[in-house]
Amino acid sequence: MPGLQWDGFADWSPDGRWIVFERKGSDAQLFAVRPDGSDLTQLTDGRGYKALPRWRPQ
C-alpha cells in the first residue's frame, strides 16, 4: 500500500548515544536517532541496497 513505512533492524552505537535503523517505505533508507527520539538524521538517500545497519567497530 502506498504511504506505508516500516522501521527495523536497529543497532545501538558502542557509546550508547545513537541508534541506527532501516526505514522501509517505497525504498529503504538508513537513519540515526538519539535514544530519546531527538536528532533524527537520514544517513542515505536514493535507490540501492541499504539494509541491516551495524556500527563498526563493535
LINBELCOR-V823459 format. One record per backbone hydrogen bond with DSSP energy under -1.0 kcal/mol. CO is the residue of the C=O (numbers start at 1). NH is the residue of the N-H. E is the energy in kcal/mol with one decimal. If there is no record, write none. Layout:
# LINBELCOR-V823459
co=CO nh=NH e=E
co=CO nh=NH e=E
This chain:
# LINBELCOR-V823459
co=1 nh=4 e=-1.4
co=6 nh=24 e=-3.7
co=8 nh=22 e=-2.7
co=11 nh=20 e=-2.7
co=13 nh=16 e=-1.9
co=18 nh=13 e=-2.8
co=19 nh=33 e=-2.2
co=20 nh=11 e=-2.2
co=21 nh=31 e=-2.6
co=22 nh=8 e=-2.4
co=23 nh=29 e=-2.2
co=24 nh=6 e=-2.6
co=27 nh=25 e=-1.1
co=29 nh=23 e=-3.1
co=30 nh=43 e=-3.1
co=30 nh=44 e=-1.2
co=31 nh=21 e=-2.5
co=32 nh=41 e=-3.1
co=33 nh=19 e=-2.3
co=34 nh=37 e=-2.5
co=38 nh=34 e=-2.7
co=41 nh=32 e=-2.4
